[in-house]
Amino acid sequence: MAYERTKMIDGRAYRYLVKCIWIDGVPRQKILKYLGPAEPVYKTEFARNTNASIFVRKLTDKEKNTLKTAVHSSSAFIKDRAKIILLSSEGLFARQIAEKLNCDARKPRMAVMAFNSDGIISLQRKKAKGAVPKFTKEDTMVILIHFSKSPRDFSIPISAWTLPKFRDHLVKSGVVRSISVEKVRQILLHAGAKLNRSKRWQYSPDKNFLKKKE
């Protein structure tokens, strides 16, 4: 016959359905089913620390005044962020704010998280990070060192470098993994090379110039 049993685990009571079985003449309890905690805890409101229900921190009077002014900004980015922060301070969820502003729910969440982290500064759009240079200063230095030498020093049977030949040499010798002729020209120009000094620097806007040069 099965019956219910309560077991204490880490200070909390849990219910199990068990029955008595005999093993070698000794009665033992066998758990048939877990019935849950004896005193279940029911959440009556949303957790306020999740991304889905994130709220802005408590605003100071100065911040409220700044946000109310920012709502009338000519910048759409500043205006929207100010509205989002004020609506969030009134207890609206990100989804509710998104419905009011007719935008994706991720926008209010991002704005609230940014404000909680940076404050009023978050109303300003951050500048995009510049592209990471493909060639380091060390790479450029090695390129210039190779250019300062004669092609014959590298067993190349020409008397002077041309842009295509020098580019090919840099790749084949492992100085760089890849590089365009135009990038080679820019590096040398930046280093002070005079491109019209000799035939090696003859350059033309003709699309087939490089092929003809080779």
C-alpha positions in Angstrom: 0.0 0.0 0.0 1.4 3.4 -1.0 1.4 6.4 1.3 2.8 9.9 1.4 6.1 10.8 3.2 7.7 14.1 3.9 11.5 14.5 3.8 13.6 17.5 4.9 16.3 18.6 2.4 18.4 21.7 3.2 15.8 23.0 5.6 12.8 22.6 3.3 10.2 19.8 3.3 9.5 17.8 0.2 6.7 15.2 -0.4 7.1 11.8 -1.9 4.8 8.9 -2.6 6.3 5.7 -1.2 5.4 2.2 -0.4 6.8 -0.5 1.9 8.6 -3.5 0.4 10.3 -6.4 2.1 13.9 -7.2 1.4 15.3 -10.3 3.1 12.6 -10.0 5.7 13.4 -6.3 6.4 10.8 -3.6 5.5 12.1 -0.9 3.2 10.6 2.2 1.7 10.6 2.6 -2.0 9.9 6.0 -3.6 7.3 5.8 -6.3 6.9 9.5 -7.2 8.1 12.9 -6.2 5.1 15.1 -5.3 6.8 18.5 -4.9 7.6 20.8 -2.0 5.4 20.7 1.1 5.1 24.5 1.0 5.4 25.6 -2.6 6.4 29.2 -3.3 4.3 30.9 -6.1 5.7 34.0 -7.8 3.0 36.6 -8.0 5.0 39.2 -10.1 7.7 39.3 -12.7 11.3 39.2 -11.7 12.7 42.7 -12.2 16.3 41.6 -12.9 15.8 39.8 -16.2 16.4 41.3 -19.7 12.7 40.9 -20.5 11.6 43.0 -17.5 14.6 45.3 -16.9 13.8 48.7 -15.4 15.7 51.9 -15.2 17.3 52.7 -11.8 15.9 55.4 -9.6 16.3 58.8 -11.2 17.5 61.9 -9.5 15.6 65.2 -9.8 18.4 66.6 -12.0 18.3 63.5 -14.3 14.5 63.8 -14.6 14.7 67.5 -15.6 17.5 66.7 -18.2 15.4 63.8 -19.6 12.3 66.0 -19.9 14.3 68.6 -21.8 15.9 65.9 -24.0 12.4 64.7 -25.1 12.2 67.9 -27.2 15.6 67.4 -28.8 16.0 67.7 -32.5 18.0 64.5 -32.5 15.8 61.5 -32.9 18.3 59.3 -31.1 18.4 61.5 -28.0 14.6 62.1 -28.1 13.8 58.3 -28.2 16.2 57.4 -25.5 14.9 60.1 -23.2 11.3 58.9 -23.8 12.3 55.3 -23.1 14.0 56.1 -19.8 11.1 58.2 -18.6 8.6 55.5 -19.5 10.7 52.9 -17.8 10.8 55.0 -14.6 7.0 54.9 -14.6 7.2 51.1 -14.4 6.5 50.1 -18.0 8.1 46.9 -19.3 10.3 47.0 -22.4 7.6 45.4 -24.5 5.1 48.1 -23.4 7.5 50.8 -24.2 8.2 49.3 -27.6 4.5 49.2 -28.4 4.1 52.9 -27.4 7.1 53.9 -29.6 6.4 51.5 -32.3 9.9 49.9 -32.2 11.5 46.5 -31.4 11.6 45.5 -27.7 15.4 45.3 -27.9 15.7 49.0 -28.3 14.2 49.9 -24.9 16.2 47.2 -23.2 19.5 48.4 -24.7 18.6 52.0 -23.8 17.8 51.2 -20.2 20.9 49.0 -19.7 23.0 51.8 -21.2 21.5 54.4 -18.9 21.9 52.2 -15.8 25.5 51.9 -16.7 26.5 55.3 -18.0 23.7 57.7 -16.9 22.9 60.8 -18.9 25.9 60.3 -21.2 24.1 57.3 -22.7 21.7 59.8 -24.5 24.6 60.6 -26.8 25.2 58.1 -29.7 28.6 56.5 -29.3 31.0 56.9 -32.2 31.7 53.8 -34.2 35.1 52.3 -33.6 37.5 52.8 -36.5 38.7 49.9 -38.6 41.6 47.9 -37.1 44.7 48.6 -39.2 45.6 45.5 -41.3 49.3 46.2 -41.2 51.1 47.1 -38.0 54.0 49.5 -37.7 56.3 46.5 -37.6 54.8 45.2 -40.9 55.3 48.5 -42.6 58.9 48.8 -41.4 59.7 45.3 -42.8 58.1 46.3 -46.1 60.2 49.5 -46.3 63.4 47.5 -45.5 62.7 45.1 -48.4 62.0 48.0 -50.7 65.3 49.7 -49.8 67.1 46.7 -51.2 67.7 45.8 -54.8 65.5 43.0 -56.3 68.7 41.2 -57.2 69.4 40.8 -53.5 66.4 38.5 -53.4 67.5 36.7 -56.6 64.9 38.5 -58.7 66.4 39.3 -62.2 65.3 42.9 -62.5 67.2 46.1 -61.8 64.4 48.1 -60.1 61.2 47.4 -58.3 57.8 47.9 -60.0 54.7 48.0 -57.9 53.3 44.6 -59.1 56.7 42.9 -58.8 57.3 44.3 -55.3 53.8 43.3 -54.2 54.4 39.7 -55.5 57.7 39.6 -53.7 56.2 40.6 -50.4 53.6 37.9 -50.6 55.9 35.1 -51.8 58.6 35.9 -49.2 55.9 35.8 -46.4 56.3 39.4 -45.4 52.5 39.8 -45.7 49.8 37.3 -46.3 48.1 39.5 -48.9 48.3 43.1 -50.1 47.1 45.1 -53.0 49.3 47.1 -55.4 47.5 50.3 -54.3 48.2 49.6 -50.7 51.9 49.1 -51.5 51.8 52.5 -53.3 50.2 54.2 -50.3 52.7 52.8 -47.8 55.7 53.9 -50.0 54.2 57.3 -50.6 53.5 57.8 -46.9 57.2 56.9 -46.2 58.2 59.7 -48.6 58.9 57.8 -51.8 58.7 60.0 -55.0 56.7 57.9 -57.4 57.7 59.8 -60.5 61.4 59.5 -59.7 62.2 56.6 -62.0 60.5 54.2 -64.3 59.6 51.9 -61.4 57.0 54.5 -60.3 55.4 55.1 -63.6 51.7 54.9 -62.9 48.6 55.5 -65.0 44.8 55.5 -64.5 44.6 53.1 -67.4 42.7 50.0 -66.0 45.1 47.7 -68.0 48.3 49.6 -66.9 49.4 46.9 -64.4 49.0 44.1 -66.9 50.9 46.1 -69.5 53.6 47.0 -66.9 54.2 43.3 -66.2 
